[in-house]
Structures are given as structure tokens and as C-alpha cells.
Amino acid sequence: MANVRWAVDPTHSEVQFKVKHLMITTVTGYFEKFNVEAESEDENFNGASNVVFTADVNSISTNNEQRDTHLKSPDFFDVAKHDEIRFVGKNYENVGGSEYKLHGDLTIRDITKPVTVDVEFGGTVVDPYGQHKAGFTVTGKISRKDFGLTWNAVTEAGSVVVSDEIKLQAEIQLVKQA
């Protein structure tokens, strides 16, 4: 039997990141445009493979236009040269019950590094329109400096403006493709 193909339901999915600002508060940002595709052994989403996530860096939003422009600049993502973030999942590992680890390669700018994210599988359901859907909560952490996002400044008191650690949070709903 052929694998079941899945694609993101963008109206029921979101991708966020959180970063400490001045080491005292957290700023949340998100990508308005992103895509997720995956395959599974069956409609119950067993044995996931070919998991690919992409985000359009031009769609980044932190609810502050000046900050978003800075994030798109060469100081950070450099969207003129690198307009996409890409994660390719290599291994979807069950670590107990509905808890999984998704190991893969994350590319930001032109740097690719292995990354593991935690995945909570919410299950599958057939919606009122007959569509098979699967739900996931994805969390993880990365070092922005590992991907060449090294810009920073220091306050008068010696605190850094932007933390190195970036927390990732996504709510993903996939739809079975015909």
C-alpha cells in the first residue's frame, strides 16, 4: 500500500518563535506564510516520513514593522539572499504514547544544522466535510548564532539585547491528500 500524503491546513495552523529581549521580557513572532508536507503509513499517521517544513521569511511578523524590517535585513535573516527557512525531517521517533521526537536538518540563511523538535501527536479525525485531519503541537529550541544570526547589542548595564536561544512553537493541522 502506498503512503498517505498530507499537506498543511493553513487556517488551522500557526508557527511562532519566542526570544528574550533585554533578558527581561519575551518577544513573540510568527510566520504568516509557511508550508508543511508529510507522508505516513496510514490514515492514522503512523510511521511519518518525508516531513518538510518551509517558511517564507518575508512573512515574518513580530507586530512591530521596524523590528520586522530589521529581522529581514542582513543583520538577521538577509531575505534578499535567503528568503526561506527549511526543515527536512529524517526520523519521527515515538518516545512514549503520543510523544515523539522529530530529528531533521534545519536550514536558515545558507547554514544547515541537525535539529530535534518535540512533537505531541493530537490524533486524527474526520471533519464534518469528510476530510481526514491530523494534529500536532511542535516545540523546540535552537541557537540563533548556530545559523549565522549573530547581530546583537549591549545595554549600558552590560545586558545583551537579544538572547541566543530561540524557542519554537507550532500548532500544525494536516489534511490527507487525495
N, C-alpha and C positions, 0 to 999 in steps of 0.2 A: 504494500500500500504506500502511495506517495505521501510525503509530509504535507501537513496542513500549513498554508501560508496565512500570515496575519499582518495587518497594517494598522497604524495608529488611528484612533478616533480623536482628532484634534480638539473637538468641542468638549471632550470629557477627559482631557489630559493636560498636564502642566509640568514645566521644567523650571526649577528655581535653583539659585545658589545664594549662599549667605557668606558674608565676610565681615570680620571685625573692623570697625572704623575707630581710630584713635585708641583702640584696645578697650573701649568702654561701652560701645554700642554695636549693634549688628545691622548691616545694610542688606536688604534682600533685593535680588534682581531676578529676572526671568527672561526666557527667550519666547518671543511671540510666534516665531516660525521654527518648527522642528519636525523631524520625521523619525518614526521607529518602524522597522520591519523585522519579522522573525518567522521562524518555522518551528513546528512542533510535530511530534509523532502522531498526535491525535487531537480531537476537538477538546480534550480535557487539559491541553497544554502540558503534556508530559514530554520530557526529552527535548527541550528547546535547543535550537541550533540556528546558525545564520542570523544572529541578532545584530542589527545595525542601527545605530542612532546617529542622526546628524542634526546640527543646529545652525541656523543662519545667524551669524554673528551680527549682521546688520539689524537684526530684530531684537537686539538686547535692550532691556528696559530696567531701570532702577527707579523709575518715577522722578528722574531729575535729568533734564535734557543736557545740561552742561556736563554732568558726570558721564552720561551715556556717550557723548561725543568724545570725552577723554578716553573711555574704555575702548572705543573704536580706533583710536589713534595708535601710532607706532609705540607709544609708551606701554600699551597693553596688547590688545588683540591684533592691531595693524590690519584692519579689514581690507585695505587697498590691496594687500598681498595675500591675506589669509582670511577669507570670508566664511569659512565653515569649520565647525568643531565636529569631529567624527570619533565614534566609539564602535569598535567591532568586537562583539562578544566571541570568546573562544571556548568557554566551558561554563555551563549552567549546572552548578553543583548543589544538590539538596543537602542541607546541613541539619535537617530535622523538621518534620511536619511541613508547614507552609513556608519555612525559611530556606532561602537559597543564597548562594554566592555566585555572582556573575563575574568571571575573570575575562579580561579582554585588553585591547590596545586602544588607548585614548590619544588622539592627535589634536593638539592645539598649536596654532601657528604651523610650523613645519617640524614640530617635535612630537614623536610618538613614544609613549611610555606604557608599560603594563599597569593596569589599574584593576582593583577588585571592588565591586559595589555589593551592598546587601540588598536582597530582594525579598519582599514579603508578597507571596502569591495570594491574591484575594479570592481566586477561584474563577470559574467560568459560569456563564448564564446565557440563556436565550432571551433577548429583549422582546418587548411587545410587537416588534416588527419582524421577528423571526431571525434576527442577526445573532450569531454566536459571538460573545464577547468574553475577554479575559482581562482581569485587573491586577495591577502591580503597584506596590509602593517601593521606590528605589531610593536608597540613601548611601552616602559615601563621603569621603574626604580626599582632597588632593592638595598638593603643594603647588601653588601657582608658579613659584620660581622654577620648579622642575620643567615647566613648559615655556620658559623664557619670559614670563610676565613678572619682570623684576623691578619695575618702577616703584619707588617709594619716596617718602619724605619723612623728616623727623621734626617733631614739635620742639618748642623751646625747652620743655622739660625732659626731652630725650625719648619720648614715646614715638613708635612708628605710626604712620597714618593708616596704612592698610596691612592687615595681617597676611602672613604667608598661607595659612590654612584656609581653604575654601570648602565649605560644606555644601554638598549636593543633595537635592531633594526633588523627587519626581513622582507624580501620580500618573500612571500610564494605563490607558484602556485600549486594548487591541481588538480589532474586528476581524473575524475569519473571512478570508477572501474566497470567492467562488472558484 
